[in-house]
Amino acid sequence: MRYLTAGDSHGPGLVVIVDGVPAGVPLEPAFIERELARRRAGYGRSERMAVEREEVQVWGGLDRGLTTGAPLGILIPNRAGPRVAGPEAYRIPRPGHADLAGFQKYSPADLRPVQERASARETAARCAAGAVARRLLEEVGVRVFSMVTGIGAVAVEVPRPEGTDPDWEDLASRAEASPVRCPWPEAASLMQEQIALARAEGDTLGGTFLVVAAGLPPGLGSYTQADRRLDGRLAGAVMSIPAIKGVEVGLGFAAASLPGSRVHDPILPGLARPTNHAGGLEGGVTNGQPLLVRAAMKPIPTLPGGLPSVDLVSGEATRAPAQRADVCAVPAAAVVAEAAVAWELARALLERYGGDRLQDIRAGMGR
């Protein structure tokens, strides 16, 4: 499977073409719209999220609620309308954004084309592609969900009981009911307080989140070539989301400070595993345990007061223009990461089991 996206943040809309989807996968535009609504939600989001109400159009690739094997063209209209700003807004690069790097690379007349395409609005199209992948995974018993584990100075450790897994389904359900997508109420309340304080001080916050995939069969991915290792593919997919600055699998960085006896998961009779420190991946291949991918998001770089910058026309020191932006988008980034993980898992699933039809994939998996 593959996809390409096009469109700008404040243009008519976004479009994504999804190719290689097997025939027979149940899919309705309403399902894609629900995934896009999850991306819009979250305490700390900007007022634009109250404007956007993505009503997708699917051109081709669907017949009576089932994929046909042909490419899916998915159109996501923008409701925010053209961005209205003075000319100075397009000649002062905003630190932390792609403005200056994009200007140096493409040499546009001003910064507007860079800002429009580099905007995180593009992730709506990725979520649409991820929704297609999610439906395929659900049809073979794989579930993908996420939860926020930290915002600002507030962080929580996911329970790692020896000999058993947390109740991922319960945690996912509680995360969906939380304004910050954190399933632990006390921590969630503190996170909201952090966001409210940052808003009052004209600042922004980042954080961490965990993406979990349950029900995966062993054997997805491969160690035979570097570009086939699933951990590398997942890390690249999540890292490509705007503002993501770090990705871990399983224990991640914590494994570097522990002895091997406390890091590696023993193998017991019946091939049982009492722990899942590897996060479901060994040698770039799934091992049948839940996949655990954690990521860190930096604070949104658009601040109400603007950061120090330079006018590209005059060369004089100034401040970046203040623009509408989120105070915290970690809950939304977690949903985008779900889409990225689902996409890579669906690709790996097709590589292992093949098949142009959903029923062929099920037969190959014995499901």
N, C-alpha and C positions, 0 to 999 in steps of 0.2 A: 504494500500500500504506500501511497505517497500523496502529498497535498502541496498546494501553493496558495498563498494568500495575496490579495491586492486591495488597495484602497487607502484612504487617508483618515485621520482622526476626525476632521470636520468636513470631509467631502460628502458626496451623496450616500456612501455606505462602504461596507467591506464585502469582499467576495472570497470564497474559498472553493477550490476545485479538489475534490477527493476522488482519487483513482485507485482501483484495485480492490474495492470492497466486494467480498463474495456475494453472490446472489442468495436471496432468501432470508436476509437479516431483517427482522421486524423493525421499522423505523417510521416515526411520525414527526413532522415539523414541531409539534408541541413538545416532544421530548427534547429536542435541541433548544427550544425556547426556555424550558425549565433549567437546563444547564447554564444558559446565558443569564438567567435571573439569579442563579446562585452566585455567579461571578459579580453581579452588581451589588450584592448585599454585603453587609458588614459595617459595624460601628466605626466611624472615622472616615467614611467615604465622602466624596465631594457631592455638591448638589447636582452635578451632571447625571449621577446615577438615578436621580429622581426623574430626570428628563427622558433618558433612554428607556425604551420599552421594545426590545428587539422582537419583531414579528418576522421571522425568517421566511424566505421563499426558496423552495427547492426546485431547481430546474434539472430535470432528467435524473435517471438512476433510481427512480422509485415507481412502483406500480402497485396500486392497491395495498399500500402500507408495507411493502417488501422491497428490499433492494434488488436490482435487476442484474448487477454485475457491471453495468455501465457507469461512467463517472457521475458523481453527484456535484452539481453546481449549487452552492448555498449562498444566497444573498442576504446580507444583514444591513438594512437601512440605518443611517444615522439620523437621529432626531434633533441633535444639538444644533444643527445648522452651521453655516460658515462662521469661523472664528473672527470676531471683530476686535481689532487691536491697532494702535498707532504704529507708524513705520519703525519707531525706535524699538518696539518689541521684537522685531525681526532682524535687528542688527546687534543686539546685545546677547551673547551666548550665556545660557544658564549653567552654572557649575553643577556637575553631577549628571547632566543630560548629555545626549549625543550632539548637541548643537555645534560646539566648536570642532569636534573631531569630524562630524559630517561636513561642515563647511570646508575644512581643510582637505577632505577627500574629494568632494564632488564640485566645489566652487560654485554653488548656486548664486543667483543674484542677491538673495538674502537668506535668512535662516528658516523661513516658513516651510519650504519643502522638506527640510530635515526634521523639523518639529512634527510635522504632520505624519510622516511615515514611521519615525522612530517612536512615536507615542505608544504607550501601553494599551491604547484602544485596540491595536492590532490583535491583542490576545483574545478578543471576542471571537475572531475568526478561528484561532487555534482551538478555542473551547468548542466551537461548532464541529471541527474535525474530530476533536476528542470525544464528542458525544456519539459520533458514528462508531468510533472504536469501542466506546463503553458498551454500546448495545451489542456489538459482536461478542465482547467478553462476557457480558451477562448471560447471553444465550448458551455459553458453555460453562457456566457456574463460577466465573471469576468476578469478584467485587472489588471496586477501587473507591477509597474514600480518604478523607484527610481530617486533620485537627490541628489547631494552633497550639503550640507549646510555649510560646514566649512572645511578649510585646514589651519593648523598652526594657526596663529593669525587672519586670516580672517574668519569671520562667518556671516551668513545672517539668518534672521528670516523668515520663511515661512509665507506669509500673512494669517491671520485668520479673514476674514471679518465676521461680525456678520450677521446671517440670510442667509448666502450662503457659498458655498465651493469655493475654488480657482478652476480655470479651470485646473484640474489635467492633462487632455490630452494635453493641450497646454504646460504646464510646462514639461511634460515628453518628448514631441517632441523637445523642446528647449534644454533639458538636453542631449538628444542623439546627438545633433549637437555640443555640447561643448566638448573641449579637456579634461576638468576636470569634465564633467557631471553636471555642475552647470548651471541652466537655466537663471540666472541673469548675463548679460554680464559684468557689472562693477565688480561685486564680482569675477566672473570667471577670469577676467584679473588679479586682485590682487592675486588670488590663484596661477596662473601660475608664477607670479613674486616671490611669496614665495617659490615655488618649485625650480625655477631657482637659487635663492639665496642659498637655502639649498644645492643644488648640488654643487655650487661653493665653499661652505664652508665645503664640505665633511660630510654633516649631512642629516637627514631624517625628514619627517613630517607625522603626523597623521591628523585626522579630524573627521567630522561627516557626516552622510547621513540619508536620509529619504526614507523609502519604503512605497509605497501607494498601496492598493488594492481597486479598485472601482467595484461596481456592485455586492457586496456580499449580499447574502440573510441573513436575521436575523436567529439566531438559530444554527449557527455552534459553536461547542464546548459545554461544559456543566459545571455547577457548582456542580454536584452531587458527584464528586470525584476530589481530587487535581490534579491527573495526566490527567484529562480530560479538565481542564481549558485551553482554547485556548491561553490566554495571557502567561501562564507559558510555554506552548509548543513552542510558537513563540519565546519567550525570550531565551529558551534553544537552539533552532535551530540557531538563529542568533549569540548567544554568543559562540557557538561551532566553529565559523569561526575563523581561526588563526588571532590574533592581536586585536580582538574585546574585549573591556574592559567594555562596558556598553550598556544597552538596555533600551529604554523607550517606553511606549505606550501612545499616546495622549500627554497631557501636561507633563507627566512623572515627573521628579524631580521638575519642576516648580510648580506643584500642591501643594507641601509641604509648600510653602511659601505664599500661597493664602488662603483667607477664602473660606469656602464651597460655599457661594453664587456666587463666581466667578469661581468655578471649575466645578460644576455639570451642566449638560445640561438639561434645562427645557424641558418638554413634552407638546406640544401644541395640540389643537384639530386636529384630523386627524393623530395623532401620529407624527407630524412634530417636528423636533429638530432645534432650531435656532443656535446652536453651536455644535461643535464636540470635546470638550475638552477631552472626554473619549477615543478618537481615534478609535471609532467603536466597542469597547468592553466594556461590563458591566457584572460583575459577571463571567468572563471567557467565555462569549457568545457574538457572533456578534449581533449587534443591527440594522443592515441595513445601517449604515452610512459607509463612506470610512474608511478602516483600516489604521492607521498611526503608523508605527514602526520606531523609530529613534535609531541609534547606534553610538557609539564612537569607533574609531580605534586608537590604539597607533602608534607611529612612528615605521617604520621598524627597527628592532634591529641590522641589519647588516650594519655597517658603514665602509666606505673606509679605515679609519685609525685604525679600530678595537678598541674594548673596553677592559679595564683591565680584565685579566683572569688568569688562572693557568694551567700549563702543567700537565696533569693527570699522566704522567709517572715520571717526575722529581720532581713534586711538587713545582716548581719554578714559581714565578710571571712572567707573560708575557702579551702579547696582543692577543686578538682573531684575527684569520686570516682574511684578507680582501677578500671578495668574491663579485661576481657579484650580485647586488641586486637593487631593486627599490629605488628611492628617496621618492616616495609617491605612495601608492597603494589604496588610498581611493576610487577613481572612480571604480576600479576593485572590491573592497570589496563590494561596493553597488550592483553590478551586482550579485555577489555571494549571497548576502543577499536576493535579489529578488528570487533567486532559492530556498533558504531555506524557505522563507515565502510562496512561491507558493506550495512547497511540503507539508507543514503543512496544508495549506488551502485545498488542494486537498484531503488530508487524512480526514480532518474534513467534507468535502463535502460528501465523500463516507460513512462516519459514519452516517450522518444524512439522506441521501437519498438512500443509498444502490444501488444495481443494478450491474449486471455483464456486462451490455451493456450501451453504451452512451445513447441510446434512452430511456432506463429505467430510467436513472438519470434525463434526461430532462423531462420525463413524471412526475416524482415525484416532480420536481421543478415547473412544469407548464410552462416550457420555450420551 
